Amino acid sequence: MASIVSYMPVPRETWATKFGMILATAGAAIGLGNLLRFPVQASQHGGGAFMIPYFLFLTIMGIPMMWLEWTIGRLGGRYGHGTTPGIFEILWPHPIAKYLGVLGLIIPLILGIYYLYVCSWTLAFAFFSLTKAYFGLNDLESMSNFLRSFQGIEKGPFSSIWTAYLFFLITFFANFIILYRGLGKGIERLSRLAMPTLFFIAIVLMIRALTLGTPDPSHPERNALAGLGFLWNPNFSQLKDASTWLAAAGQIFFTLSLGLGTIQCYASYLREKDDIVLSGLTVTSLNEIAEVIFGGSIAIPAAVAFFGIAQISKGGAFDLAFLSTPLVLTHLPLGQIWGFLWFFLLFFAGLTSSVSIIQPCVAFLIDELNIPWKRAVVMIAIFSFLPTQMVIFFLKHGFLDELDFWIGTMSLPILGTIEVILFGWVYGIDKGFSEMHKGAWIKVPNIYRFVLKYITPTCLIVIFFVWLLQDGIDVLLLRGIPACDRPYRLLARGLILFSLLLAGWLIHLAWRKRK
């Protein structure tokens, strides 16, 4: 009886406009990974050579998985389900199916816990730029001390962590106030404001970065075009390294928010005949513009122009955002304005993503436990606030890094593998394509039937086992982790395990109530 009820069409809130829906979904995909993670991943894995597996995986995994998640999300929404437990049961009417969707609740919950804190750093540094708080620092070491002091990791300009905590509170409440206002007045309204602003600021910063010229005539090799060449000139020897292919595949999942639960959730608010093929392709295209064009043309060229290639290639994503780029901007006329625009760009990118990350947890309480929208938002806010304290105060012990690896890196392809197998092999690829094309403005090439059924799942499984052989055992046993940090890393794993058990129990409770 429960299954019959769950398959009956259920009236549900929908997006106010198609334009707002596309901007909201694009905002879910476009985040800090586009502007920070992509240029660093590309530059550290062969530059232009990295783009070969990148575009290959975009074609055989990114685009088809985007269509898949839009399809199953819209299908689930038609029967009152906006999250993977309910969606998977529609794809496979078996008692175990709903529990396979538990990752679709855990990934956004845990990711939201630490993503909000990272997003708050960008808001803080936007303020620091306007007030010139870090102006006068002239090297990466002093800038690193400024950042780590702000984070409470070491002593420096900040006497305590409470400045960072204040900006965390502002960011935290901004996210949940937007969610509290609902789909149209909250999420959609934010996206209609944030996304055009984000693209405008990105264009302005890209033009400024590419017109820096050669700031130091004594180092003619340090110029913006050399930075662009550093990112795009191919080092084909890197293609022999499995890590290059793994990094490219991981970047596609990360940048498009695939295997996260957010695309399915946003798509669940579509109407049955709303186009998803062209819309999904549009969102993917907007994301790639933000990543490949803006992400590849702002921070790296500017940083290379001032610090040189050798120094930049050593850094990570946070180094690029919070160390190199601010130092570059302090050397420019009106540097505080350029710094503010850079960090405000990152804040808007992070804000639209963090709102989308939290929404699946809210949707589960609404759809499966019949909790009103506003009460569900408050409940998720309270529940996520407590473990975030561990992220903030245990940052220096690698607590955030451990969460990010298991949730932000490992779990995304696992959930993606589950849903592509259910869609292509259990629900049926022909049936799935028929659902995909309801209301479609364009037709998906038939080759993607073969890609989704065979190529995509094969790639995902191979990627997982290659990782297991290369790095899996070391990661599982915490090899290379200082002994003083291991208890905090284990605590992070305990939080994930507790969340899995809690989500499993809530799924069981929801389906028992439905009976």
N, C-alpha and C positions, 0 to 999 in steps of 0.2 A: 504493500500500500504506500509505503514511504517513497518508493521509486516512482510510482505513478504520479503522486502529488508533485514530486520534484520536477517532472517533465511537463507539467501543465504550464502554459504561458502565463507569466506574472507581470502585471503593470509595474513599471519601474521608472525612476527619474532618468531623463535623457539630457543630452547637451542642448544648450539653447540655440547655437548656430553651428554650422559645419566648419566655418572658419575658426571659431573659438575652439572646437574640438581638435582640429589639426594643430593649432598653436599649442594647446594643452599637451597633446601627445608628443609633439616635437620638444616641448619644454621638459617632458619626462625623460626624453632621450638625451637632450643637450644639457650637459652638466660639466663639472670640473674635469672629467675624463677627456673631453674634447679639447680643451684649451691647455691642459697641463700634462695629462698622461700620454696622449698621442704623440706630441713632438719628442718627448723623452724616449718613448718606446721606439719610435722610428730612428732617432739619431743613435741609439745604443745598439740597434740591430741592423746595421748596414745601410741606413739612409734610404736612398731610392730602391735598394734591393728589398727592403722591408715591405715596400708598396706592392711587390709582386704577390706574395702570399696574402697581404692585406686585401687587395682587390679580388683575389681568387676566393678567399673566405667570405668576403662581402657578397659575392655572386652565388656561392653554393650553400652558404649558411645564413648570412645576414638578411638578405632580401627575402628568401623563402620562409625563414623563421619569423620575420616580421609579418608576412601575410598569414602564416599559421596562427600566430598569437592574436592577431586581429580577428581571424575567423572564429577561433574557439571562444574568444572573449565575447563577441557578439552573440554567438550561439548560447553561451551560458547566461548572458543577460536576458535573453528571451524567456528563459525558465527561472529567472530570479536569482541566478548565481553570478557573482562578480569575482570570485576567487577560485583558485585551482581545485580545492576539494570538491566543490559542487560541479565545476566544469569537467573534471576528470571522470566523475560518475556518469555524466551525460555521454562522454566519449566511450566509456566502458562500464555498463551497468552491472558492476560486481562489488560486493561488500568491501573489498580491499582498495578499490579505486580511489575513494575519497581520502584514504590515508596516504596514498602516493602524492597527493597534493599538499602535504604538510609543509614541504619546502617553500611553497608559494606564500605561506604565512610567515615562516621563520626568516627567510631571506630579507623581506622588506622590514620586518620588525627589528632585527639585529642591525641591518645596514642603516636604518633610520636612527638608531641609537647613537652611532658614532659619526654618521654623515652630517648630522645637525651641528655637532661640535666643530668639525672641520669647516663647515660653511660659516660658522660664526667667526672664524679667524679672518675670513675675507672681509666681513663687515668691520671688524676691528681695525684691520690695516687700511681700509678706506678712510676711516676716521684718523688714523695715525698719519696718513698722507696729507690730509687737509691741515692738520695741526703741525706738520713737519716733525713729528716725534722721532723719526729715525734719520732725519736729515743731519748730515755731519758725519755719519758712518761711511767709511771709504773703502772697506774691503769685505769680502764674503765672511771672514771669521767674525768680525764685529757684528755684522748683520745676523749671523747665525746665533750669536750670544743674545741679541735683542729678541729674536724669535723664541729661543729656548727659555729665556727669562720670562717672556710673556706667557709661555705654556707652563711655567712653574717647574721646569726640568732642572734649571741651574740658576745661580744668583747672577744678577745683572741689573739693567735699568729698572726692572719691576721688582718691588719689594715682596710681592706675593702673587698668587694666582688669581686674585679676586677681580682684576681687570678683565682677564680672559673669561671669568665666570659671568661677569656682567653682560658681556657681549653674547655669551652663550644663552643667557636668559632672554635677551631681546630676540635672538634668532629663534629660540625654542617657542616662545609665545607667539611670534609672528606667524610661524608655520601653523600652529594649531588654531589661531584666530582665523586664518584663511580657510582652513578645513571646516571650522565651526560654521562658517557662513554658507557652506553647501557647495554643490557642484557648479551652478551657474554664477552665483554672486561671489563665490570664493575662488575656486580653482580656475574657472574659465576667465573670470575678470582679471585675475593675476596674470594669466598667460597672454591675454590681449594687450596688457600693458608691458609686461616684462620682455616678451620675445621680440617685438619690433625695437624696443630700447636696446636690448642685447645686441641685435644685429647692427644697429646704427653705431653704437660705441665700438663694436668690433671692427667695423669698416674704418672708422676714424683712427683707431689705434694701429691697424694694419698699415694704413697709408703713412702714419708717422714713423712706424718701425722701419719700413722699407725706404724711407727718405733720410735716414740718419747719416748716410754716407760713410766717411772714415773719420771718426771722432778724434783719433790720435794719429797724426801724419807720420809719426815715427814707427808705427805699426800698420803699414798699408794693407797687410793681410787681414786686419780686423775691420771688417765693414759689413753692412747689412746684407749685401748680395752674397758675400762669403758665407754668412750664416744660412742664407737660403740654399746655397749650394751644398753646405754641410748636411742639410736635412734631405736633399733630393738626389745628390750624386750617389749612384749605386756602388756598393761594395759587394760584388756578387759572391765573394768567398763566404759571406755570412749565410748564404742560402744552404750551405752544407751543414749548418748548425741547427739541430732540432729546436733549440730554444727560440730561434727566429720565427719558426712556423708556429710554435706554441704561443709566443707573444702576440703574433698577428691574429690568431684565432681568438685569444683571450680579449684582445682589444676590440674586436668586432662585437663580441657579446657584451662587453662592458659599456661600449659607447652607445649601442642601440638599446640598452636596458633589456636585453633578451634574457629569458630564464629567470626573471626577477619577480614577475607577478603583476607589474604595473601596467604593461601594455594590455594584457588580458582584462584587467580591471577597468581601465579607461574605455576599452572597446565594448565592455558589457553595458555601457550607457548609451550605445547606439541603437537605432531602430532597425527592424529586421531587414528593410530594403535600403538602408544606408550603404553607399559604396565603401568598400574597404580595400579594394585592390589599388585603385589610383591614390586613395588617401594614404595607405601604407607606404606606397612608393614615394609620395610627396614628403611624408615625415622622414623617411630614410634619406631623401635627397637634401632636405634642410639640415639634417644631422651631419651629413658628409660635407656640406658647405662649411658648417661651423667648425668641423674637425680638420678636414684636409686643407681648406683655404685659410680660415682664421687661425686655427690651432697651429698650423705650420708656418704662419707668416707674421706672428707678433713677437712672442717671447724669445724664440731661438735666434732670429736675425738680430734683434736688439741686444741680446746678451752676448752673442759672438762679436758684435761690433765693439763692445767695450772690454770684454774679458778674454776673447779668443776661444778657439775651438777646443783646445786641450782642457781648459778649465771647465767648460760647459759639459763636455762628455762625461765628466766624473760625477755630475750631480744627478739628483732624482727629481721627481715632479715637484715636491715641496721646495727644493732648492731653487728651482726655476721660478716658481711663483712668488715666494716670500723672501728670497735672498737676492738672486741675480737681477730680476726685473725691477724691483724697487730701487736698487742701487743705480741702475741705468737711468731711471726716470729722474733721480735727484740731480743728474748732470744736465738736464734739459731746462730751457726757459719754461716757466710755469710748471715746474716739475711736480708740485703738489697737486695740480689739477690732473696731470697725466697719471700720477699715481692713484688718485681717487678714481678716475675712470677705469683704470685697469682692475682695481680690486672691486669696484662696484659692478663691473662686467662679470667677474667671477662670482660675486654674491648673487646676482640675478640668476646666473646659470645654476648655481647651487640651490637657490630657493625653489625654482620651478621643479627641480629634480627631487628635492627632499619632500615637498608636498606630495608628489606622485608616489614616492617610496612608502609613505605612511598610509596612503589611501587604501591599499588592499586589506590592511588590518581593520580599518574602520568599516570597510565594506563587508567583511566577514561577520562582524558583530551585527550589522544591520540585516544582512540577507539571511544568515543562518540561525541567529539567536533572537531576531525580531526586536533588537534594541534600537530606539530612535536615533537618528543621525547625530544630533548634538550630544546626546548622552554617550554615544559610542566614541565620539571624538574626545570627550573629557576622560573617558575610561582609558583610552590608549595613551593620552597625554600623561596621566598619572602613572600608568604601568611603565612607560618608556623613560620617564624622568628618573626613576630610581637607579636602574642599571647604568644610565648615562653618567652618574656620579663616579662609577668605577673607571669609565673611559677617561674622564677628566683628571682624576687624582692618581690613576695608575698609568698614565700615558708614558712616563719615562721607563716603565718596566715592560713595555711592549704589549700591553693589554689591547690597545687599538689594532696593532699590527696583527695579532693573533685572530681577532674577530674578522679583520679585513681579508685575511688569507682564506679562512674556512667559508666565509659568507660571500665576500666580494670576488673571490677567485675560483674556489673549488665548487661551490654550490650552484653557480649559474649554469655551467655546462651540464651538470647532473640533472637539474630540473628540465633543461632544454632537451636532453636525451629522452627523458621520460615522456614529455609531451609530444615529441616528434614521432616516437614509436607508437604511442596511443593514437595519434592522428593518422599516421600512414598505414599502420598494420592492424590496429584493433577497430577503430572507427571506420577505416577504409579510405584509401586515397581518392577513389572516384566519388564517394559520398562527401568527402571533405572538400573536393574541388567544386562540387555542385553547391555546397553551402557557401564557399568562398565567392562564387560568382553571382550570388543573389544581389541584384541592384548594382552590379559592377559596371563601371563606365568603360573599362578596357578588359581584355582577356589575358589571363596569365598564359604564357607559352606552355605547350604540353610537355616540353622537356622537363619542366619543374615537377611534374608528377613523379618522374624517375628520380630527380634530384632529392625531393623531400622523402621519398620512400627508401632510397638506397644510399645516396651519396652523403646527405646531411647526417643521418645517424651513424654511418660508418666513420665519418670524420670525427664526430664527437667522441665515439668510443675509442678510436685510435689515440686521440689527443689525451684522453684520460689515462690510458694504459702506458703511453710514453712517459707521461709525468710520473706515474707510479714507479716505473723502472728507473727513471733518472733521479728523482728527488723525493719520492714518496716516503721511503723508510726514514730518511734523515729528518723530514718534517714531522712525521708521526712521533719519533723518539726525541724531538727537540734537540737534535745534535747541533752544536754550534751556538746554542743559546746559553748565556751566562747563568750560572747556578742561582744567582740572586733573583733572576727574572722568571725562572721556571714556575714557581708557585703562582705568579700572576697570569702566566700563559695558561696554566692548568685551570685557573679560576675562570678565564675567558671560555675555555672549552666546556667547563661546567655550566656556565650561563647558557651556552648554545644547547647543551643536552637538556637542561631544565626547560628551556623554551620549547624544545621539540616535544617533550613529554606533556607540557601544558597545552600546546596546540593540539596534540593528538587527543588529549582528554576533552578539549572543547569541541573538536570535530565529533567525537563519540557522543557528547552531550547533545549537540545540535541535532544529530540524526536520530537519537533516541527520542527527543522531544517531538520530532516530526512524526514519529509513529503514533 
